[in-house]
Amino acid sequence: MIRLMIQIDEAVYGIGSINAQQKQVLLSSTVVRWREDASTPARSLCLLCEGASPDAVLAQLADELHGMGHIGWRGELYAVREETRDEPIALIERAAAKFLGLKTVGAHCNGFIVDHQGRPSHLWIGKRASGKATDPGLLDNLVGCGVPWPQTPDEAVIREGWEEAGLPASCMQQALLQNVYQVDRQDAGGQHRQRLYVYDLVLPREVKPQNQDGEVDAYFLLAIQEIVVDLKMARFTADAAITTLDFLQRHALTGTPSPENGLDEVWRRSAGDISTCE
């Protein structure tokens, strides 16, 4: 992979990771300028701001990539972060993040009900709308979202809880953060480099999620055995699969992913290079 950098005044920041084909697309830009490191041209590419604000330069780049058909358009801003820091140094259209291999933040919430012994028995699983630009028709968690700037993961889960599942803030505030993963995998649109926040929310049996924004076709209350089958059949989005497998393991509903239970391939396919964050 090729390291993507940005120069702001005299400072240079590492911000992303791209492949050789994406590098050629970026070098063909007519609206922004790049510099290749003469000593390591195959390993790095630097975006030059040349006195302009980084937000403006990145906005021009996103517009151009969209016009060339390389990215869609979401109308949300993502923070651009240096490799080793969480503080944003600029903002960019969300749809450009994966193409440029930027560090992003996601939040997913497992919604579940329990049996008379208090043990999880079923999870609420959504089917993504067929018209969505990414992963149409695949299964997803109760809530699954990217975290736009300046929201926190907690705030994004609460907002999306209403938009995706019709659950009020008073309900979503009961969701508990369980794990944080750093995910790094190659997707069709680029390098998916995301800090994924995993939440759990136990729901009363009488509560039934109802989509509000048209991004979920339907919700299904599925037993654990059904979910395991769907995971093995690759019917979940990759991030939803990670979130669901995390839930199943924490609650001792399945064993650790292994060839014996068939879940090792699900984890490998979905997670890529993954680690837990302290």
ChimeraX attribute file (.defattr): number of C-alpha atoms within 10 A of each C-alpha:
attribute: neighborCount
match mode: 1-to-1
recipient: residues
	/A:1	14
	/A:2	18
	/A:3	18
	/A:4	21
	/A:5	21
	/A:6	22
	/A:7	18
	/A:8	18
	/A:9	13
	/A:10	6
	/A:11	7
	/A:12	14
	/A:13	17
	/A:14	18
	/A:15	21
	/A:16	26
	/A:17	26
	/A:18	23
	/A:19	19
	/A:20	12
	/A:21	8
	/A:22	17
	/A:23	19
	/A:24	10
	/A:25	12
	/A:26	20
	/A:27	15
	/A:28	12
	/A:29	15
	/A:30	10
	/A:31	10
	/A:32	17
	/A:33	16
	/A:34	17
	/A:35	15
	/A:36	14
	/A:37	12
	/A:38	8
	/A:39	8
	/A:40	10
	/A:41	11
	/A:42	15
	/A:43	16
	/A:44	21
	/A:45	24
	/A:46	19
	/A:47	23
	/A:48	19
	/A:49	19
	/A:50	14
	/A:51	10
	/A:52	11
	/A:53	13
	/A:54	22
	/A:55	17
	/A:56	14
	/A:57	21
	/A:58	21
	/A:59	17
	/A:60	17
	/A:61	22
	/A:62	24
	/A:63	17
	/A:64	18
	/A:65	20
	/A:66	15
	/A:67	11
	/A:68	12
	/A:69	9
	/A:70	15
	/A:71	19
	/A:72	18
	/A:73	14
	/A:74	11
	/A:75	10
	/A:76	14
	/A:77	19
	/A:78	25
	/A:79	24
	/A:80	25
	/A:81	20
	/A:82	20
	/A:83	14
	/A:84	9
	/A:85	9
	/A:86	12
	/A:87	10
	/A:88	13
	/A:89	16
	/A:90	18
	/A:91	21
	/A:92	24
	/A:93	22
	/A:94	24
	/A:95	21
	/A:96	26
	/A:97	24
	/A:98	23
	/A:99	22
	/A:100	24
	/A:101	26
	/A:102	28
	/A:103	25
	/A:104	23
	/A:105	21
	/A:106	22
	/A:107	27
	/A:108	28
	/A:109	29
	/A:110	24
	/A:111	23
	/A:112	23
	/A:113	20
	/A:114	15
	/A:115	10
	/A:116	7
	/A:117	7
	/A:118	8
	/A:119	13
	/A:120	20
	/A:121	17
	/A:122	19
	/A:123	26
	/A:124	21
	/A:125	24
	/A:126	27
	/A:127	22
	/A:128	24
	/A:129	18
	/A:130	15
	/A:131	13
	/A:132	12
	/A:133	10
	/A:134	13
	/A:135	17
	/A:136	16
	/A:137	18
	/A:138	18
	/A:139	26
	/A:140	27
	/A:141	24
	/A:142	26
	/A:143	26
	/A:144	24
	/A:145	21
	/A:146	20
	/A:147	26
	/A:148	19
	/A:149	17
	/A:150	13
	/A:151	12
	/A:152	13
	/A:153	22
	/A:154	17
	/A:155	16
	/A:156	21
	/A:157	29
	/A:158	21
	/A:159	20
	/A:160	27
	/A:161	27
	/A:162	20
	/A:163	19
	/A:164	25
	/A:165	23
	/A:166	16
	/A:167	20
	/A:168	14
	/A:169	15
	/A:170	9
	/A:171	14
	/A:172	24
	/A:173	14
	/A:174	14
	/A:175	20
	/A:176	15
	/A:177	16
	/A:178	14
	/A:179	17
	/A:180	18
	/A:181	19
	/A:182	18
	/A:183	23
	/A:184	19
	/A:185	18
	/A:186	17
	/A:187	14
	/A:188	8
	/A:189	17
	/A:190	19
	/A:191	23
	/A:192	22
	/A:193	26
	/A:194	22
	/A:195	22
	/A:196	25
	/A:197	24
	/A:198	27
	/A:199	24
	/A:200	21
	/A:201	19
	/A:202	17
	/A:203	19
	/A:204	10
	/A:205	10
	/A:206	7
	/A:207	9
	/A:208	15
	/A:209	22
	/A:210	18
	/A:211	20
	/A:212	15
	/A:213	12
	/A:214	14
	/A:215	18
	/A:216	25
	/A:217	16
	/A:218	16
	/A:219	22
	/A:220	15
	/A:221	18
	/A:222	15
	/A:223	15
	/A:224	16
	/A:225	12
	/A:226	12
	/A:227	22
	/A:228	21
	/A:229	13
	/A:230	14
	/A:231	23
	/A:232	17
	/A:233	10
	/A:234	16
	/A:235	18
	/A:236	26
	/A:237	22
	/A:238	24
	/A:239	22
	/A:240	26
	/A:241	26
	/A:242	24
	/A:243	27
	/A:244	26
	/A:245	23
	/A:246	20
	/A:247	23
	/A:248	17
	/A:249	13
	/A:250	14
	/A:251	12
	/A:252	12
	/A:253	16
	/A:254	17
	/A:255	14
	/A:256	16
	/A:257	16
	/A:258	12
	/A:259	9
	/A:260	9
	/A:261	13
	/A:262	14
	/A:263	20
	/A:264	15
	/A:265	16
	/A:266	21
	/A:267	20
	/A:268	15
	/A:269	15
	/A:270	23
	/A:271	20
	/A:272	16
	/A:273	13
	/A:274	18
	/A:275	13
	/A:276	11
	/A:277	11
	/A:278	6
